[in-house]
Amino acid sequence: RTRGCNGLSYTLEYTKSKGDSDEEVVQDGVRVFIEKKAQLTLLGTEMDYVEDKLSSEFVFNNPNIKGTCGCGESFNI
């Protein structure tokens, strides 16, 4: 989704069905659908769920990122 200084951000939403052009990724019993327009941007990206004493969040390791904004809200490729 377009957002922030650099233009791209990660957006997670619940869904009950797979879209016609969505790619389905299944690992460790978790199913993730990726919209067609985001597929090239996310090639090689690893997603993890991290918990510590102050927060719990999804963390993305995207090897395609060329830059991020200072607030960490968005990235560009």
All heavy atoms as a GROMACS GRO file, in nm:
protein
  599
    1ARG      N    1   0.084  -0.118   0.000
    1ARG     CA    2   0.000   0.000   0.000
    1ARG      C    3   0.089   0.124   0.000
    1ARG      O    4   0.190   0.129   0.068
    1ARG     CB    5  -0.089  -0.003   0.124
    1ARG     CG    6  -0.199   0.097   0.118
    1ARG     CD    7  -0.308   0.065   0.215
    1ARG     NE    8  -0.394  -0.035   0.154
    1ARG     CZ    9  -0.484  -0.103   0.220
    1ARG    NH1   10  -0.496  -0.086   0.348
    1ARG    NH2   11  -0.560  -0.189   0.158
    2THR      N   12   0.049   0.226  -0.073
    2THR     CA   13   0.123   0.351  -0.080
    2THR      C   14   0.105   0.427   0.051
    2THR      O   15  -0.005   0.446   0.099
    2THR     CB   16   0.073   0.437  -0.196
    2THR    OG1   17   0.084   0.360  -0.316
    2THR    CG2   18   0.156   0.562  -0.211
    3ARG      N   19   0.222   0.471   0.108
    3ARG     CA   20   0.217   0.539   0.237
    3ARG      C   21   0.353   0.600   0.270
    3ARG      O   22   0.455   0.553   0.223
    3ARG     CB   23   0.178   0.438   0.343
    3ARG     CG   24   0.153   0.493   0.479
    3ARG     CD   25   0.090   0.385   0.562
    3ARG     NE   26   0.162   0.378   0.688
    3ARG     CZ   27   0.136   0.293   0.782
    3ARG    NH1   28   0.046   0.200   0.764
    3ARG    NH2   29   0.202   0.294   0.893
    4GLY      N   30   0.357   0.701   0.351
    4GLY     CA   31   0.480   0.757   0.404
    4GLY      C   32   0.565   0.831   0.302
    4GLY      O   33   0.524   0.860   0.192
    5CYS      N   34   0.688   0.861   0.341
    5CYS     CA   35   0.781   0.942   0.261
    5CYS      C   36   0.829   0.869   0.135
    5CYS      O   37   0.852   0.931   0.032
    5CYS     CB   38   0.904   0.977   0.343
    5CYS     SG   39   0.868   1.048   0.504
    6ASN      N   40   0.850   0.738   0.144
    6ASN     CA   41   0.909   0.663   0.034
    6ASN      C   42   0.809   0.590  -0.054
    6ASN      O   43   0.844   0.533  -0.156
    6ASN     CB   44   1.012   0.563   0.088
    6ASN     CG   45   1.142   0.631   0.121
    6ASN    OD1   46   1.207   0.687   0.035
    6ASN    ND2   47   1.179   0.626   0.248
    7GLY      N   48   0.685   0.583  -0.011
    7GLY     CA   49   0.581   0.533  -0.100
    7GLY      C   50   0.527   0.394  -0.078
    7GLY      O   51   0.414   0.368  -0.111
    8LEU      N   52   0.603   0.301  -0.024
    8LEU     CA   53   0.553   0.164  -0.008
    8LEU      C   54   0.552   0.124   0.139
    8LEU      O   55   0.640   0.163   0.215
    8LEU     CB   56   0.641   0.065  -0.086
    8LEU     CG   57   0.649   0.085  -0.236
    8LEU    CD1   58   0.755  -0.007  -0.295
    8LEU    CD2   59   0.515   0.061  -0.301
    9SER      N   60   0.452   0.044   0.178
    9SER     CA   61   0.446  -0.008   0.315
    9SER      C   62   0.383  -0.147   0.313
    9SER      O   63   0.318  -0.184   0.216
    9SER     CB   64   0.365   0.086   0.404
    9SER     OG   65   0.230   0.088   0.365
   10TYR      N   66   0.405  -0.221   0.419
   10TYR     CA   67   0.346  -0.354   0.432
   10TYR      C   68   0.208  -0.340   0.495
   10TYR      O   69   0.190  -0.266   0.591
   10TYR     CB   70   0.433  -0.444   0.520
   10TYR     CG   71   0.572  -0.462   0.466
   10TYR    CD1   72   0.681  -0.398   0.524
   10TYR    CD2   73   0.595  -0.543   0.356
   10TYR    CE1   74   0.809  -0.415   0.473
   10TYR    CE2   75   0.722  -0.560   0.303
   10TYR     CZ   76   0.828  -0.496   0.363
   10TYR     OH   77   0.954  -0.512   0.313
   11THR      N   78   0.111  -0.412   0.439
   11THR     CA   79  -0.024  -0.408   0.492
   11THR      C   80  -0.075  -0.551   0.505
   11THR      O   81  -0.069  -0.628   0.409
   11THR     CB   82  -0.118  -0.331   0.397
   11THR    OG1   83  -0.066  -0.200   0.378
   11THR    CG2   84  -0.257  -0.321   0.454
   12LEU      N   85  -0.121  -0.587   0.622
   12LEU     CA   86  -0.177  -0.720   0.647
   12LEU      C   87  -0.325  -0.705   0.677
   12LEU      O   88  -0.364  -0.621   0.757
   12LEU     CB   89  -0.108  -0.787   0.766
   12LEU     CG   90   0.042  -0.811   0.751
   12LEU    CD1   91   0.100  -0.863   0.882
   12LEU    CD2   92   0.070  -0.909   0.640
   13GLU      N   93  -0.406  -0.788   0.612
   13GLU     CA   94  -0.550  -0.788   0.636
   13GLU      C   95  -0.600  -0.932   0.639
   13GLU      O   96  -0.547  -1.017   0.568
   13GLU     CB   97  -0.623  -0.712   0.525
   13GLU     CG   98  -0.586  -0.566   0.515
   13GLU     CD   99  -0.652  -0.496   0.397
   13GLU    OE1  100  -0.727  -0.563   0.322
   13GLU    OE2  101  -0.628  -0.377   0.381
   14TYR      N  102  -0.701  -0.957   0.718
   14TYR     CA  103  -0.764  -1.088   0.719
   14TYR      C  104  -0.849  -1.104   0.594
   14TYR      O  105  -0.910  -1.010   0.546
   14TYR     CB  106  -0.852  -1.107   0.843
   14TYR     CG  107  -0.774  -1.122   0.970
   14TYR    CD1  108  -0.762  -1.016   1.059
   14TYR    CD2  109  -0.712  -1.242   1.001
   14TYR    CE1  110  -0.690  -1.029   1.177
   14TYR    CE2  111  -0.640  -1.256   1.119
   14TYR     CZ  112  -0.630  -1.150   1.206
   14TYR     OH  113  -0.557  -1.163   1.321
   15THR      N  114  -0.855  -1.226   0.541
   15THR     CA  115  -0.941  -1.254   0.427
   15THR      C  116  -0.997  -1.396   0.442
   15THR      O  117  -0.938  -1.480   0.507
   15THR     CB  118  -0.866  -1.241   0.294
   15THR    OG1  119  -0.957  -1.259   0.187
   15THR    CG2  120  -0.753  -1.341   0.282
   16LYS      N  121  -1.110  -1.418   0.381
   16LYS     CA  122  -1.172  -1.550   0.385
   16LYS      C  123  -1.154  -1.626   0.255
   16LYS      O  124  -1.179  -1.744   0.248
   16LYS     CB  125  -1.321  -1.538   0.416
   16LYS     CG  126  -1.345  -1.486   0.555
   16LYS     CD  127  -1.492  -1.482   0.588
   16LYS     CE  128  -1.510  -1.432   0.729
   16LYS     NZ  129  -1.646  -1.442   0.777
   17SER      N  130  -1.109  -1.554   0.150
   17SER     CA  131  -1.093  -1.621   0.021
   17SER      C  132  -0.974  -1.565  -0.056
   17SER      O  133  -0.932  -1.452  -0.034
   17SER     CB  134  -1.220  -1.606  -0.062
   17SER     OG  135  -1.244  -1.468  -0.088
   18LYS      N  136  -0.922  -1.646  -0.148
   18LYS     CA  137  -0.809  -1.609  -0.231
   18LYS      C  138  -0.860  -1.538  -0.355
   18LYS      O  139  -0.953  -1.583  -0.419
   18LYS     CB  140  -0.734  -1.737  -0.270
   18LYS     CG  141  -0.615  -1.716  -0.360
   18LYS     CD  142  -0.551  -1.852  -0.390
   18LYS     CE  143  -0.434  -1.840  -0.481
   18LYS     NZ  144  -0.470  -1.833  -0.622
   19GLY      N  145  -0.798  -1.424  -0.388
   19GLY     CA  146  -0.834  -1.351  -0.509
   19GLY      C  147  -0.786  -1.426  -0.632
   19GLY      O  148  -0.695  -1.509  -0.625
   20ASP      N  149  -0.843  -1.397  -0.748
   20ASP     CA  150  -0.809  -1.466  -0.872
   20ASP      C  151  -0.661  -1.459  -0.906
   20ASP      O  152  -0.603  -1.556  -0.955
   20ASP     CB  153  -0.889  -1.410  -0.989
   20ASP     CG  154  -1.038  -1.443  -0.978
   20ASP    OD1  155  -1.071  -1.542  -0.909
   20ASP    OD2  156  -1.118  -1.370  -1.037
   21SER      N  157  -0.596  -1.346  -0.881
   21SER     CA  158  -0.455  -1.332  -0.918
   21SER      C  159  -0.361  -1.335  -0.798
   21SER      O  160  -0.242  -1.308  -0.812
   21SER     CB  161  -0.435  -1.202  -0.997
   21SER     OG  162  -0.474  -1.092  -0.918
   22ASP      N  163  -0.412  -1.368  -0.680
   22ASP     CA  164  -0.328  -1.376  -0.561
   22ASP      C  165  -0.238  -1.499  -0.565
   22ASP      O  166  -0.277  -1.604  -0.615
   22ASP     CB  167  -0.413  -1.385  -0.433
   22ASP     CG  168  -0.488  -1.256  -0.404
   22ASP    OD1  169  -0.461  -1.154  -0.470
   22ASP    OD2  170  -0.573  -1.259  -0.313
   23GLU      N  171  -0.119  -1.484  -0.510
   23GLU     CA  172  -0.030  -1.599  -0.491
   23GLU      C  173  -0.048  -1.649  -0.348
   23GLU      O  174  -0.053  -1.569  -0.255
   23GLU     CB  175   0.116  -1.558  -0.513
   23GLU     CG  176   0.211  -1.674  -0.493
   23GLU     CD  177   0.356  -1.637  -0.517
   23GLU    OE1  178   0.382  -1.534  -0.579
   23GLU    OE2  179   0.442  -1.712  -0.471
   24GLU      N  180  -0.056  -1.779  -0.331
   24GLU     CA  181  -0.072  -1.837  -0.198
   24GLU      C  182   0.061  -1.896  -0.153
   24GLU      O  183   0.124  -1.973  -0.224
   24GLU     CB  184  -0.178  -1.947  -0.200
   24GLU     CG  185  -0.201  -2.011  -0.065
   24GLU     CD  186  -0.311  -2.115  -0.066
   24GLU    OE1  187  -0.374  -2.135  -0.172
   24GLU    OE2  188  -0.334  -2.176   0.038
   25VAL      N  189   0.102  -1.857  -0.032
   25VAL     CA  190   0.224  -1.910   0.029
   25VAL      C  191   0.182  -1.979   0.159
   25VAL      O  192   0.113  -1.920   0.240
   25VAL     CB  193   0.326  -1.798   0.059
   25VAL    CG1  194   0.448  -1.855   0.128
   25VAL    CG2  195   0.363  -1.725  -0.069
   26VAL      N  196   0.223  -2.104   0.178
   26VAL     CA  197   0.191  -2.178   0.300
   26VAL      C  198   0.320  -2.226   0.363
   26VAL      O  199   0.403  -2.289   0.298
   26VAL     CB  200   0.100  -2.300   0.269
   26VAL    CG1  201   0.068  -2.377   0.397
   26VAL    CG2  202  -0.026  -2.258   0.198
   27GLN      N  203   0.337  -2.195   0.492
   27GLN     CA  204   0.454  -2.244   0.565
   27GLN      C  205   0.415  -2.260   0.711
   27GLN      O  206   0.354  -2.172   0.770
   27GLN     CB  207   0.571  -2.146   0.553
   27GLN     CG  208   0.696  -2.201   0.618
   27GLN     CD  209   0.818  -2.118   0.587
   27GLN    OE1  210   0.821  -2.041   0.492
   27GLN    NE2  211   0.919  -2.135   0.666
   28ASP      N  212   0.453  -2.372   0.769
   28ASP     CA  213   0.425  -2.402   0.909
   28ASP      C  214   0.277  -2.388   0.942
   28ASP      O  215   0.240  -2.341   1.050
   28ASP     CB  216   0.509  -2.314   1.002
   28ASP     CG  217   0.659  -2.333   0.982
   28ASP    OD1  218   0.700  -2.447   0.951
   28ASP    OD2  219   0.734  -2.235   0.996
   29GLY      N  220   0.191  -2.423   0.848
   29GLY     CA  221   0.047  -2.419   0.871
   29GLY      C  222  -0.017  -2.282   0.856
   29GLY      O  223  -0.136  -2.267   0.880
   30VAL      N  224   0.061  -2.183   0.818
   30VAL     CA  225   0.009  -2.047   0.799
   30VAL      C  226  -0.005  -2.019   0.650
   30VAL      O  227   0.088  -2.042   0.574
   30VAL     CB  228   0.103  -1.943   0.864
   30VAL    CG1  229   0.054  -1.802   0.838
   30VAL    CG2  230   0.116  -1.969   1.013
   31ARG      N  231  -0.122  -1.969   0.610
   31ARG     CA  232  -0.147  -1.934   0.469
   31ARG      C  233  -0.146  -1.783   0.454
   31ARG      O  234  -0.214  -1.712   0.528
   31ARG     CB  235  -0.282  -1.988   0.424
   31ARG     CG  236  -0.286  -2.137   0.416
   31ARG     CD  237  -0.420  -2.191   0.383
   31ARG     NE  238  -0.504  -2.101   0.305
   31ARG     CZ  239  -0.624  -2.131   0.261
   31ARG    NH1  240  -0.676  -2.249   0.286
   31ARG    NH2  241  -0.694  -2.046   0.191
   32VAL      N  242  -0.070  -1.736   0.356
   32VAL     CA  243  -0.063  -1.593   0.325
   32VAL      C  244  -0.094  -1.575   0.178
   32VAL      O  245  -0.039  -1.647   0.094
   32VAL     CB  246   0.078  -1.535   0.358
   32VAL    CG1  247   0.088  -1.390   0.317
   32VAL    CG2  248   0.110  -1.552   0.505
   33PHE      N  249  -0.182  -1.482   0.146
   33PHE     CA  250  -0.213  -1.449   0.008
   33PHE      C  251  -0.147  -1.316  -0.026
   33PHE      O  252  -0.159  -1.220   0.048
   33PHE     CB  253  -0.364  -1.438  -0.015
   33PHE     CG  254  -0.439  -1.563   0.017
   33PHE    CD1  255  -0.540  -1.562   0.112
   33PHE    CD2  256  -0.410  -1.682  -0.047
   33PHE    CE1  257  -0.611  -1.677   0.142
   33PHE    CE2  258  -0.480  -1.798  -0.018
   33PHE     CZ  259  -0.580  -1.796   0.077
   34ILE      N  260  -0.077  -1.312  -0.140
   34ILE     CA  261  -0.007  -1.191  -0.183
   34ILE      C  262  -0.074  -1.138  -0.310
   34ILE      O  263  -0.085  -1.211  -0.408
   34ILE     CB  264   0.141  -1.220  -0.210
   34ILE    CG1  265   0.206  -1.279  -0.084
   34ILE    CG2  266   0.213  -1.092  -0.254
   34ILE    CD1  267   0.346  -1.331  -0.107
   35GLU      N  268  -0.118  -1.012  -0.306
   35GLU     CA  269  -0.181  -0.951  -0.422
   35GLU      C  270  -0.084  -0.946  -0.539
   35GLU      O  271   0.036  -0.927  -0.520
   35GLU     CB  272  -0.227  -0.809  -0.389
   35GLU     CG  273  -0.342  -0.802  -0.294
   35GLU     CD  274  -0.383  -0.657  -0.267
   35GLU    OE1  275  -0.312  -0.564  -0.309
   35GLU    OE2  276  -0.488  -0.640  -0.204
   36LYS      N  277  -0.137  -0.958  -0.659
   36LYS     CA  278  -0.054  -0.960  -0.779
   36LYS      C  279   0.035  -0.836  -0.790
   36LYS      O  280   0.154  -0.847  -0.822
   36LYS     CB  281  -0.141  -0.972  -0.904
   36LYS     CG  282  -0.062  -0.981  -1.031
   36LYS     CD  283  -0.149  -0.999  -1.152
   36LYS     CE  284  -0.060  -1.015  -1.275
   36LYS     NZ  285  -0.136  -1.056  -1.392
   37LYS      N  286  -0.017  -0.718  -0.760
   37LYS     CA  287   0.061  -0.596  -0.776
   37LYS      C  288   0.177  -0.586  -0.676
   37LYS      O  289   0.269  -0.509  -0.696
   37LYS     CB  290  -0.028  -0.472  -0.766
   37LYS     CG  291  -0.093  -0.452  -0.631
   37LYS     CD  292  -0.183  -0.331  -0.633
   37LYS     CE  293  -0.248  -0.312  -0.497
   37LYS     NZ  294  -0.335  -0.197  -0.495
   38ALA      N  295   0.177  -0.667  -0.571
   38ALA     CA  296   0.284  -0.664  -0.471
   38ALA      C  297   0.385  -0.776  -0.489
   38ALA      O  298   0.490  -0.776  -0.424
   38ALA     CB  299   0.223  -0.674  -0.331
   39GLN      N  300   0.358  -0.872  -0.576
   39GLN     CA  301   0.442  -0.991  -0.584
   39GLN      C  302   0.587  -0.962  -0.621
   39GLN      O  303   0.678  -1.014  -0.559
   39GLN     CB  304   0.380  -1.092  -0.681
   39GLN     CG  305   0.252  -1.153  -0.625
   39GLN     CD  306   0.179  -1.241  -0.723
   39GLN    OE1  307   0.229  -1.273  -0.830
   39GLN    NE2  308   0.058  -1.281  -0.688
   40LEU      N  309   0.613  -0.878  -0.720
   40LEU     CA  310   0.750  -0.848  -0.759
   40LEU      C  311   0.825  -0.771  -0.651
   40LEU      O  312   0.943  -0.791  -0.630
   40LEU     CB  313   0.754  -0.771  -0.891
   40LEU     CG  314   0.715  -0.851  -1.015
   40LEU    CD1  315   0.713  -0.762  -1.139
   40LEU    CD2  316   0.807  -0.969  -1.036
   41THR      N  317   0.754  -0.683  -0.581
   41THR     CA  318   0.814  -0.605  -0.473
   41THR      C  319   0.857  -0.694  -0.357
   41THR      O  320   0.953  -0.662  -0.286
   41THR     CB  321   0.712  -0.501  -0.421
   41THR    OG1  322   0.668  -0.422  -0.530
   41THR    CG2  323   0.772  -0.412  -0.316
   42LEU      N  324   0.788  -0.806  -0.337
   42LEU     CA  325   0.812  -0.892  -0.221
   42LEU      C  326   0.897  -1.016  -0.250
   42LEU      O  327   0.919  -1.096  -0.159
   42LEU     CB  328   0.678  -0.936  -0.162
   42LEU     CG  329   0.592  -0.822  -0.108
   42LEU    CD1  330   0.456  -0.876  -0.063
   42LEU    CD2  331   0.662  -0.751   0.006
   43LEU      N  332   0.948  -1.031  -0.371
   43LEU     CA  333   1.031  -1.148  -0.403
   43LEU      C  334   1.147  -1.160  -0.306
   43LEU      O  335   1.222  -1.065  -0.284
   43LEU     CB  336   1.085  -1.139  -0.545
   43LEU     CG  337   0.990  -1.175  -0.657
   43LEU    CD1  338   1.056  -1.150  -0.792
   43LEU    CD2  339   0.944  -1.318  -0.647
   44GLY      N  340   1.162  -1.276  -0.245
   44GLY     CA  341   1.273  -1.301  -0.152
   44GLY      C  342   1.251  -1.249  -0.012
   44GLY      O  343   1.337  -1.265   0.074
   45THR      N  344   1.137  -1.188   0.015
   45THR     CA  345   1.110  -1.131   0.147
   45THR      C  346   1.079  -1.240   0.249
   45THR      O  347   1.006  -1.334   0.221
   45THR     CB  348   0.992  -1.032   0.140
   45THR    OG1  349   1.026  -0.926   0.050
   45THR    CG2  350   0.959  -0.974   0.275
   46GLU      N  351   1.135  -1.225   0.369
   46GLU     CA  352   1.105  -1.314   0.481
   46GLU      C  353   1.020  -1.237   0.582
   46GLU      O  354   1.047  -1.121   0.610
   46GLU     CB  355   1.234  -1.360   0.548
   46GLU     CG  356   1.323  -1.443   0.460
   46GLU     CD  357   1.454  -1.479   0.526
   46GLU    OE1  358   1.483  -1.428   0.638
   46GLU    OE2  359   1.530  -1.556   0.467
   47MET      N  360   0.916  -1.302   0.633
   47MET     CA  361   0.828  -1.242   0.732
   47MET      C  362   0.836  -1.325   0.859
   47MET      O  363   0.833  -1.448   0.854
   47MET     CB  364   0.684  -1.239   0.681
   47MET     CG  365   0.587  -1.175   0.777
   47MET     SD  366   0.420  -1.160   0.711
   47MET     CE  367   0.356  -1.325   0.736
   48ASP      N  368   0.849  -1.259   0.974
   48ASP     CA  369   0.858  -1.329   1.102
   48ASP      C  370   0.772  -1.255   1.204
   48ASP      O  371   0.747  -1.135   1.190
   48ASP     CB  372   1.004  -1.333   1.149
   48ASP     CG  373   1.028  -1.433   1.261
   48ASP    OD1  374   0.938  -1.514   1.291
   48ASP    OD2  375   1.138  -1.430   1.319
   49TYR      N  376   0.727  -1.327   1.305
   49TYR     CA  377   0.652  -1.267   1.414
   49TYR      C  378   0.743  -1.262   1.535
   49TYR      O  379   0.797  -1.365   1.578
   49TYR     CB  380   0.526  -1.349   1.444
   49TYR     CG  381   0.439  -1.288   1.551
   49TYR    CD1  382   0.361  -1.176   1.522
   49TYR    CD2  383   0.434  -1.341   1.678
   49TYR    CE1  384   0.280  -1.118   1.619
   49TYR    CE2  385   0.354  -1.285   1.776
   49TYR     CZ  386   0.277  -1.174   1.746
   49TYR     OH  387   0.198  -1.116   1.841
   50VAL      N  388   0.765  -1.144   1.590
   50VAL     CA  389   0.862  -1.125   1.699
   50VAL      C  390   0.789  -1.070   1.822
   50VAL      O  391   0.711  -0.975   1.812
   50VAL     CB  392   0.973  -1.027   1.656
   50VAL    CG1  393   1.069  -1.002   1.769
   50VAL    CG2  394   1.046  -1.081   1.534
   51GLU      N  395   0.816  -1.131   1.937
   51GLU     CA  396   0.761  -1.085   2.064
   51GLU      C  397   0.874  -1.054   2.160
   51GLU      O  398   0.971  -1.129   2.168
   51GLU     CB  399   0.674  -1.193   2.129
   51GLU     CG  400   0.542  -1.218   2.061
   51GLU     CD  401   0.460  -1.321   2.137
   51GLU    OE1  402   0.494  -1.440   2.128
   51GLU    OE2  403   0.362  -1.281   2.204
   52ASP      N  404   0.864  -0.941   2.230
   52ASP     CA  405   0.956  -0.912   2.339
   52ASP      C  406   0.875  -0.852   2.454
   52ASP      O  407   0.753  -0.852   2.450
   52ASP     CB  408   1.073  -0.823   2.294
   52ASP     CG  409   1.028  -0.686   2.244
   52ASP    OD1  410   0.924  -0.636   2.290
   52ASP    OD2  411   1.100  -0.629   2.159
   53LYS      N  412   0.942  -0.800   2.554
   53LYS     CA  413   0.870  -0.750   2.672
   53LYS      C  414   0.783  -0.627   2.643
   53LYS      O  415   0.687  -0.602   2.714
   53LYS     CB  416   0.970  -0.717   2.782
   53LYS     CG  417   1.037  -0.840   2.838
   53LYS     CD  418   1.133  -0.806   2.948
   53LYS     CE  419   1.199  -0.933   2.999
   53LYS     NZ  420   1.290  -0.908   3.108
   54LEU      N  421   0.818  -0.551   2.539
   54LEU     CA  422   0.745  -0.427   2.512
   54LEU      C  423   0.651  -0.433   2.392
   54LEU      O  424   0.562  -0.350   2.379
   54LEU     CB  425   0.844  -0.313   2.490
   54LEU     CG  426   0.933  -0.279   2.609
   54LEU    CD1  427   1.033  -0.172   2.571
   54LEU    CD2  428   0.849  -0.235   2.727
   55SER      N  429   0.671  -0.529   2.302
   55SER     CA  430   0.588  -0.530   2.182
   55SER      C  431   0.582  -0.669   2.120
   55SER      O  432   0.660  -0.758   2.152
   55SER     CB  433   0.642  -0.430   2.079
   55SER     OG  434   0.768  -0.473   2.033
   56SER      N  435   0.489  -0.683   2.027
   56SER     CA  436   0.481  -0.801   1.942
   56SER      C  437   0.442  -0.750   1.804
   56SER      O  438   0.353  -0.666   1.792
   56SER     CB  439   0.379  -0.901   1.995
   56SER     OG  440   0.253  -0.842   2.010
   57GLU      N  441   0.513  -0.798   1.700
   57GLU     CA  442   0.490  -0.744   1.567
   57GLU      C  443   0.543  -0.839   1.459
   57GLU      O  444   0.624  -0.927   1.487
   57GLU     CB  445   0.558  -0.609   1.551
   57GLU     CG  446   0.709  -0.616   1.565
   57GLU     CD  447   0.777  -0.480   1.561
   57GLU    OE1  448   0.717  -0.385   1.510
   57GLU    OE2  449   0.890  -0.472   1.610
   58PHE      N  450   0.492  -0.817   1.337
   58PHE     CA  451   0.548  -0.885   1.222
   58PHE      C  452   0.668  -0.804   1.174
   58PHE      O  453   0.661  -0.681   1.165
   58PHE     CB  454   0.445  -0.898   1.110
   58PHE     CG  455   0.340  -1.001   1.137
   58PHE    CD1  456   0.214  -0.964   1.182
   58PHE    CD2  457   0.368  -1.135   1.118
   58PHE    CE1  458   0.118  -1.060   1.208
   58PHE    CE2  459   0.272  -1.232   1.143
   58PHE     CZ  460   0.147  -1.194   1.188
   59VAL      N  461   0.776  -0.872   1.142
   59VAL     CA  462   0.898  -0.808   1.093
   59VAL      C  463   0.925  -0.862   0.953
   59VAL      O  464   0.916  -0.982   0.929
   59VAL     CB  465   1.016  -0.839   1.187
   59VAL    CG1  466   1.145  -0.780   1.133
   59VAL    CG2  467   0.988  -0.788   1.327
   60PHE      N  468   0.958  -0.772   0.861
   60PHE     CA  469   0.984  -0.810   0.722
   60PHE      C  470   1.130  -0.786   0.689
   60PHE      O  471   1.184  -0.678   0.717
   60PHE     CB  472   0.896  -0.727   0.627
   60PHE     CG  473   0.750  -0.750   0.647
   60PHE    CD1  474   0.679  -0.676   0.740
   60PHE    CD2  475   0.684  -0.846   0.573
   60PHE    CE1  476   0.543  -0.698   0.759
   60PHE    CE2  477   0.548  -0.869   0.591
   60PHE     CZ  478   0.479  -0.795   0.684
   61ASN      N  479   1.195  -0.886   0.629
   61ASN     CA  480   1.332  -0.873   0.581
   61ASN      C  481   1.324  -0.882   0.429
   61ASN      O  482   1.315  -0.990   0.372
   61ASN     CB  483   1.421  -0.982   0.639
   61ASN     CG  484   1.562  -0.973   0.589
   61ASN    OD1  485   1.605  -0.873   0.533
   61ASN    ND2  486   1.637  -1.079   0.608
   62ASN      N  487   1.325  -0.765   0.363
   62ASN     CA  488   1.307  -0.756   0.219
   62ASN      C  489   1.440  -0.718   0.153
   62ASN      O  490   1.486  -0.605   0.169
   62ASN     CB  491   1.199  -0.654   0.186
   62ASN     CG  492   1.163  -0.649   0.040
   62ASN    OD1  493   1.240  -0.691  -0.046
   62ASN    ND2  494   1.045  -0.598   0.011
   63PRO      N  495   1.502  -0.810   0.078
   63PRO     CA  496   1.632  -0.781   0.016
   63PRO      C  497   1.624  -0.680  -0.098
   63PRO      O  498   1.727  -0.632  -0.146
   63PRO     CB  499   1.677  -0.917  -0.036
   63PRO     CG  500   1.550  -0.991  -0.062
   63PRO     CD  501   1.455  -0.944   0.045
   64ASN      N  502   1.504  -0.643  -0.142
   64ASN     CA  503   1.486  -0.550  -0.254
   64ASN      C  504   1.486  -0.403  -0.213
   64ASN      O  505   1.492  -0.316  -0.299
   64ASN     CB  506   1.353  -0.581  -0.326
   64ASN     CG  507   1.346  -0.725  -0.368
   64ASN    OD1  508   1.433  -0.774  -0.437
   64ASN    ND2  509   1.243  -0.796  -0.323
   65ILE      N  510   1.481  -0.375  -0.084
   65ILE     CA  511   1.470  -0.237  -0.036
   65ILE      C  512   1.597  -0.159  -0.066
   65ILE      O  513   1.707  -0.202  -0.035
   65ILE     CB  514   1.439  -0.234   0.115
   65ILE    CG1  515   1.298  -0.286   0.140
   65ILE    CG2  516   1.455  -0.093   0.171
   65ILE    CD1  517   1.260  -0.291   0.285
   66LYS      N  518   1.578  -0.040  -0.126
   66LYS     CA  519   1.690   0.051  -0.155
   66LYS      C  520   1.698   0.163  -0.053
   66LYS      O  521   1.803   0.222  -0.034
   66LYS     CB  522   1.675   0.111  -0.294
   66LYS     CG  523   1.671   0.008  -0.406
   66LYS     CD  524   1.803  -0.062  -0.422
   66LYS     CE  525   1.798  -0.153  -0.542
   66LYS     NZ  526   1.856  -0.281  -0.522
   67GLY      N  527   1.587   0.197   0.012
   67GLY     CA  528   1.587   0.304   0.110
   67GLY      C  529   1.461   0.302   0.195
   67GLY      O  530   1.359   0.248   0.155
   68THR      N  531   1.470   0.362   0.313
   68THR     CA  532   1.355   0.373   0.403
   68THR      C  533   1.344   0.517   0.452
   68THR      O  534   1.442   0.593   0.448
   68THR     CB  535   1.368   0.281   0.526
   68THR    OG1  536   1.488   0.316   0.598
   68THR    CG2  537   1.375   0.135   0.486
   69CYS      N  538   1.228   0.556   0.499
   69CYS     CA  539   1.213   0.690   0.554
   69CYS      C  540   1.262   0.691   0.698
   69CYS      O  541   1.276   0.585   0.760
   69CYS     CB  542   1.068   0.737   0.543
   69CYS     SG  543   0.950   0.647   0.642
   70GLY      N  544   1.289   0.808   0.751
   70GLY     CA  545   1.343   0.822   0.886
   70GLY      C  546   1.252   0.766   0.994
   70GLY      O  547   1.299   0.715   1.095
   71CYS      N  548   1.122   0.771   0.973
   71CYS     CA  549   1.029   0.723   1.076
   71CYS      C  550   1.006   0.572   1.064
   71CYS      O  551   0.942   0.512   1.149
   71CYS     CB  552   0.897   0.797   1.066
   71CYS     SG  553   0.807   0.769   0.912
   72GLY      N  554   1.059   0.508   0.958
   72GLY     CA  555   1.043   0.365   0.941
   72GLY      C  556   0.907   0.322   0.893
   72GLY      O  557   0.873   0.204   0.895
   73GLU      N  558   0.826   0.415   0.846
   73GLU     CA  559   0.690   0.384   0.804
   73GLU      C  560   0.681   0.332   0.662
   73GLU      O  561   0.587   0.263   0.626
   73GLU     CB  562   0.604   0.511   0.820
   73GLU     CG  563   0.458   0.485   0.799
   73GLU     CD  564   0.374   0.607   0.833
   73GLU    OE1  565   0.377   0.650   0.948
   73GLU    OE2  566   0.306   0.658   0.742
   74SER      N  567   0.780   0.366   0.578
   74SER     CA  568   0.772   0.325   0.438
   74SER      C  569   0.911   0.296   0.381
   74SER      O  570   1.012   0.324   0.444
   74SER     CB  571   0.703   0.433   0.355
   74SER     OG  572   0.779   0.552   0.354
   75PHE      N  573   0.912   0.237   0.260
   75PHE     CA  574   1.037   0.201   0.196
   75PHE      C  575   1.024   0.220   0.045
   75PHE      O  576   0.915   0.242  -0.006
   75PHE     CB  577   1.077   0.057   0.228
   75PHE     CG  578   0.980  -0.046   0.178
   75PHE    CD1  579   0.998  -0.107   0.054
   75PHE    CD2  580   0.870  -0.084   0.252
   75PHE    CE1  581   0.908  -0.203   0.006
   75PHE    CE2  582   0.780  -0.179   0.208
   75PHE     CZ  583   0.800  -0.239   0.082
   76ASN      N  584   1.138   0.213  -0.027
   76ASN     CA  585   1.133   0.216  -0.172
   76ASN      C  586   1.226   0.109  -0.227
   76ASN      O  587   1.314   0.061  -0.157
   76ASN     CB  588   1.167   0.355  -0.229
   76ASN     CG  589   1.309   0.399  -0.197
   76ASN    OD1  590   1.404   0.323  -0.204
   76ASN    ND2  591   1.323   0.524  -0.159
   77ILE      N  592   1.200   0.071  -0.352
   77ILE     CA  593   1.283  -0.031  -0.417
   77ILE      C  594   1.337   0.021  -0.549
   77ILE      O  595   1.291   0.118  -0.601
   77ILE     CB  596   1.208  -0.163  -0.440
   77ILE    CG1  597   1.081  -0.141  -0.519
   77ILE    CG2  598   1.175  -0.228  -0.308
   77ILE    CD1  599   1.016  -0.269  -0.564
   0.00000   0.00000   0.00000
